[in-house]
Amino acid sequence: MTRTFVLTVFWCTANSRALLARCRFGLPVLLLSALCFLPGLSQAQTTQPAENSATTPVESPPGTSTSKPGENTGNEAPKKGFLAGVWDSITDEAHITVGYGTLEIKLEINRKSDGAFATMIQRDTSTVFVNYGSRPSFFTDSNFGYGFMVNYVGFNMDQQEVYKDTYIDVGTDVSGHMVYAVPVLFYQWGEHRYKGRYVRLGFGAGIGAATYSGTAQLSGSQIPNEQIYTINKTYTPRLALSDFLEAQWNHFGVSISYASPRIYGDEYDIKVSNFTAYIGYTFYF
């Protein structure tokens, strides 16, 4: 409206000069034109539609400034960087569970050349568990959801399978560590609150790795009671499968889980499996 007013006044002034040059009564005509023009301008301003008010520039009061397009005014949340976004996704409503229960870890070795095999095991071991879990998410309003779990465990296997489900100490020993990170899908009965009461059954596929070293006695070898030394010192990621069943009552819960990354070599195929069952207390972020 300001620009329109200025152009309109300029147009009237220019024509008024022409009137002054042609008529000695130019000044009264100019004043009369101004008096006729100003009420019309005032009326046009008062009858302006409300929807156009948003496009009318408004002068800022002294001491204030208007923000430019794309400028953060302070009312909007600042944009987060990539690392900050990743950190929020890891910690927002995530949880750490500390528990006590039983652990069973099995190491299966299969030699490719002749099919000789060995199975080492650590079982019936009471231990402390520390597990991390991300915030669960659900598909719309259903009971199906997804999440992310990470687990780490150390082991020391001193028993070996000599017959089906018969394990004894034959003087062999394998020790090491295993870690896996698995996205999981689950079905949940109960509350959808992350601090709620529920029962959850799920499975997943992700990556896992294991380092170990020790001796094992092979069965099915052409050499009787053949013992080999096996070692893996690199955390090369491998496919890991996992399934779990857990029940939660606010902070307290029971969990049963199984995971098994496979480690393939030039001479041996090795599978490490981990079975855990424990009672735990959950800390929520």
C-alpha positions as CSV (number, residue, x, y, z in Angstrom):
1,M,0.0,0.0,0.0
2,T,2.9,2.4,0.7
3,R,4.3,2.1,-2.9
4,T,0.8,2.5,-4.4
5,F,0.3,5.6,-2.3
6,V,3.6,7.2,-3.4
7,L,2.9,6.5,-7.1
8,T,-0.6,7.8,-6.9
9,V,0.6,11.1,-5.2
10,F,3.3,11.5,-7.9
11,W,0.7,11.1,-10.7
12,C,-1.6,13.7,-9.1
13,T,1.3,16.2,-8.6
14,A,2.4,15.9,-12.2
15,N,-1.0,16.5,-13.6
16,S,-1.5,19.3,-11.1
17,R,1.6,21.1,-12.6
18,A,-0.1,20.9,-16.0
19,L,-3.2,22.4,-14.6
20,L,-1.2,25.2,-13.0
21,A,0.4,26.1,-16.3
22,R,-3.0,26.2,-18.1
23,C,-5.3,27.7,-15.5
24,R,-4.8,30.5,-13.0
25,F,-7.0,28.7,-10.6
26,G,-4.6,25.7,-10.6
27,L,-3.8,25.9,-6.9
28,P,-7.5,25.6,-5.8
29,V,-8.0,22.8,-8.3
30,L,-4.9,21.0,-6.8
31,L,-6.2,21.4,-3.3
32,L,-9.6,20.2,-4.3
33,S,-8.1,17.2,-6.0
34,A,-6.1,16.4,-2.9
35,L,-9.2,16.7,-0.7
36,C,-11.2,14.4,-3.0
37,F,-8.3,11.9,-3.3
38,L,-7.4,11.5,0.4
39,P,-10.9,10.4,1.6
40,G,-11.0,7.8,-1.1
41,L,-7.6,6.5,-0.1
42,S,-8.6,6.3,3.5
43,Q,-11.7,4.4,2.6
44,A,-9.7,2.0,0.4
45,Q,-7.5,1.3,3.3
46,T,-10.3,0.6,5.7
47,T,-12.1,-1.7,3.3
48,Q,-9.0,-3.8,2.4
49,P,-9.9,-7.5,2.6
50,A,-8.5,-9.3,5.6
51,E,-6.8,-12.0,3.6
52,N,-4.4,-9.4,1.9
53,S,-3.2,-8.1,5.2
54,A,-0.5,-10.8,5.3
55,T,1.1,-9.4,2.2
56,T,1.2,-5.8,3.6
57,P,4.7,-4.9,5.0
58,V,4.5,-3.8,8.6
59,E,7.1,-1.5,10.0
60,S,9.0,-3.1,12.9
61,P,8.9,-1.3,16.3
62,P,12.1,0.4,17.4
63,G,14.6,-2.1,18.8
64,T,13.2,-5.1,16.9
65,S,14.3,-6.7,13.7
66,T,12.6,-9.0,11.2
67,S,14.1,-12.4,10.3
68,K,15.2,-13.2,6.9
69,P,13.9,-16.3,5.1
70,G,15.6,-19.4,6.3
71,E,17.0,-17.6,9.4
72,N,16.5,-19.2,12.8
73,T,14.4,-16.9,14.9
74,G,15.0,-18.8,18.2
75,N,11.4,-20.2,18.3
76,E,12.3,-23.1,16.1
77,A,14.4,-26.1,17.3
78,P,17.9,-25.9,15.9
79,K,18.8,-28.5,13.3
80,K,20.8,-31.4,14.6
81,G,23.9,-32.7,13.0
82,F,24.3,-36.3,11.8
83,L,26.2,-37.5,14.9
84,A,23.7,-35.8,17.2
85,G,20.8,-37.5,15.3
86,V,22.5,-40.9,15.6
87,W,23.2,-40.4,19.3
88,D,19.5,-39.5,19.9
89,S,18.3,-42.6,18.0
90,I,20.6,-44.7,20.1
91,T,19.7,-43.2,23.5
92,D,16.2,-42.0,23.1
93,E,14.0,-44.3,25.2
94,A,16.7,-47.0,24.9
95,H,17.5,-49.3,27.8
96,I,20.3,-51.3,29.4
97,T,19.4,-54.5,31.3
98,V,21.5,-56.0,34.0
99,G,20.6,-59.5,34.9
100,Y,21.8,-62.7,36.5
101,G,21.1,-66.2,35.0
102,T,22.5,-69.1,33.1
103,L,24.7,-69.2,30.0
104,E,25.4,-71.9,27.4
105,I,27.8,-71.4,24.6
106,K,28.7,-74.0,22.0
107,L,31.5,-74.1,19.4
108,E,31.0,-76.5,16.5
109,I,34.0,-77.2,14.2
110,N,33.7,-79.0,10.9
111,R,36.7,-79.8,8.8
112,K,35.9,-79.6,5.1
113,S,38.5,-82.1,3.8
114,D,37.2,-85.3,5.6
115,G,34.1,-84.2,7.6
116,A,35.8,-84.6,10.9
117,F,34.1,-82.5,13.6
118,A,34.2,-81.4,17.2
119,T,31.8,-79.7,19.6
120,M,33.0,-77.7,22.5
121,I,30.6,-76.4,25.1
122,Q,30.3,-74.2,28.2
123,R,27.0,-74.8,30.0
124,D,25.2,-74.5,33.3
125,T,27.3,-71.4,34.0
126,S,25.9,-68.7,36.2
127,T,26.9,-65.3,35.2
128,V,26.0,-61.6,35.1
129,F,24.4,-60.2,31.8
130,V,24.5,-56.7,30.4
131,N,22.3,-56.1,27.4
132,Y,21.5,-53.0,25.4
133,G,18.2,-52.5,23.5
134,S,16.9,-49.6,21.4
135,R,13.5,-48.0,21.6
136,P,10.9,-50.4,20.2
137,S,8.8,-49.1,17.3
138,F,5.4,-50.5,16.1
139,F,3.8,-50.8,12.7
140,T,0.9,-48.4,12.9
141,D,-1.5,-49.6,15.6
142,S,-0.6,-53.3,15.4
143,N,1.2,-55.6,17.8
144,F,4.1,-56.1,15.4
145,G,7.2,-54.0,15.9
146,Y,10.9,-53.8,15.4
147,G,14.0,-52.8,17.4
148,F,17.7,-53.4,17.7
149,M,19.7,-55.4,20.2
150,V,23.4,-55.8,20.9
151,N,25.0,-58.5,23.1
152,Y,28.5,-59.3,24.2
153,V,29.7,-62.4,26.1
154,G,32.9,-64.0,27.0
155,F,33.3,-67.8,27.2
156,N,35.7,-70.6,28.4
157,M,34.7,-74.0,27.1
158,D,36.3,-76.9,28.8
159,Q,33.9,-79.7,27.9
160,Q,33.5,-81.6,24.7
161,E,30.8,-83.8,23.2
162,V,31.8,-87.4,22.9
163,Y,28.4,-88.8,22.3
164,K,25.0,-87.3,21.5
165,D,24.3,-84.8,24.3
166,T,27.1,-86.3,26.4
167,Y,29.8,-83.8,27.4
168,I,33.0,-84.6,29.3
169,D,36.4,-83.0,30.0
170,V,38.9,-84.6,27.7
171,G,41.7,-82.1,28.3
172,T,40.7,-79.6,25.6
173,D,39.8,-76.0,26.1
174,V,38.6,-73.1,23.9
175,S,38.2,-69.5,25.3
176,G,37.1,-66.3,23.6
177,H,34.5,-63.6,23.1
178,M,31.4,-63.1,21.0
179,V,29.5,-60.0,20.0
180,Y,26.5,-59.5,17.8
181,A,24.2,-56.7,16.7
182,V,20.9,-57.7,15.3
183,P,17.8,-55.8,14.1
184,V,14.8,-57.7,15.3
185,L,11.1,-58.1,14.4
186,F,8.7,-59.1,17.2
187,Y,5.1,-59.6,18.2
188,Q,4.1,-58.1,21.5
189,W,1.2,-58.9,23.9
190,G,0.4,-56.2,26.4
191,E,1.2,-52.5,26.8
192,H,3.1,-50.6,24.1
193,R,4.8,-48.3,26.6
194,Y,8.5,-48.8,26.7
195,K,8.2,-49.0,30.6
196,G,5.1,-51.1,30.4
197,R,4.1,-54.7,31.1
198,Y,4.3,-57.0,28.1
199,V,5.4,-60.3,26.6
200,R,7.5,-60.1,23.4
201,L,8.5,-62.8,20.9
202,G,10.9,-62.0,18.1
203,F,13.7,-62.9,15.7
204,G,16.2,-61.1,13.7
205,A,19.2,-61.3,11.4
206,G,22.3,-59.1,11.6
207,I,26.0,-59.3,12.1
208,G,28.1,-61.1,14.6
209,A,31.8,-61.9,15.3
210,A,33.8,-64.1,17.6
211,T,37.4,-64.4,18.6
212,Y,38.7,-67.6,20.2
213,S,41.7,-69.9,20.6
214,G,42.3,-73.3,22.0
215,T,42.4,-77.0,21.4
216,A,39.7,-79.5,20.3
217,Q,39.5,-83.2,19.7
218,L,38.1,-84.3,16.4
219,S,35.6,-87.1,15.9
220,G,35.4,-89.0,12.6
221,S,39.0,-88.4,11.8
222,Q,41.2,-91.1,10.3
223,I,43.7,-90.3,13.2
224,P,42.3,-91.6,16.5
225,N,41.9,-88.9,19.2
226,E,43.3,-86.3,16.9
227,Q,43.6,-82.9,18.5
228,I,43.8,-79.6,16.6
229,Y,44.6,-76.1,17.6
230,T,42.0,-73.6,16.4
231,I,42.3,-69.8,16.6
232,N,40.5,-66.7,15.3
233,K,41.8,-63.3,16.4
234,T,39.8,-61.0,14.0
235,Y,36.4,-59.5,14.5
236,T,35.3,-60.1,10.9
237,P,31.6,-59.5,10.7
238,R,29.5,-62.5,9.8
239,L,25.8,-63.3,9.4
240,A,24.2,-63.8,12.8
241,L,20.7,-65.1,13.5
242,S,18.9,-64.5,16.7
243,D,15.5,-65.2,18.4
244,F,14.2,-64.2,21.8
245,L,11.4,-64.4,24.3
246,E,11.0,-61.8,27.0
247,A,8.5,-60.8,29.6
248,Q,8.6,-57.4,31.3
249,W,6.9,-56.0,34.3
250,N,7.9,-52.3,34.4
251,H,11.6,-52.5,35.3
252,F,11.8,-56.2,36.1
253,G,11.9,-58.9,33.4
254,V,12.8,-62.4,32.3
255,S,14.6,-63.0,29.0
256,I,15.5,-66.1,26.9
257,S,17.6,-65.6,23.8
258,Y,19.6,-67.5,21.2
259,A,22.2,-66.2,18.7
260,S,24.6,-68.0,16.3
261,P,27.1,-66.3,14.1
262,R,29.0,-68.5,11.6
263,I,32.7,-68.2,10.8
264,Y,33.9,-69.6,7.5
265,G,37.5,-70.5,6.9
266,D,39.5,-72.1,4.1
267,E,39.9,-75.4,6.1
268,Y,37.1,-75.3,8.7
269,D,33.6,-74.1,9.1
270,I,32.9,-73.0,12.6
271,K,29.6,-72.0,14.2
272,V,29.4,-70.3,17.6
273,S,25.9,-70.4,19.3
274,N,24.9,-68.6,22.5
275,F,21.9,-69.5,24.7
276,T,21.0,-67.3,27.7
277,A,18.2,-67.2,30.3
278,Y,18.2,-64.6,33.0
279,I,16.2,-62.4,35.3
280,G,17.1,-58.7,35.0
281,Y,16.4,-55.1,36.0
282,T,16.1,-52.5,33.2
283,F,17.4,-49.0,33.3
284,Y,15.7,-46.6,30.8
285,F,17.2,-43.6,29.2
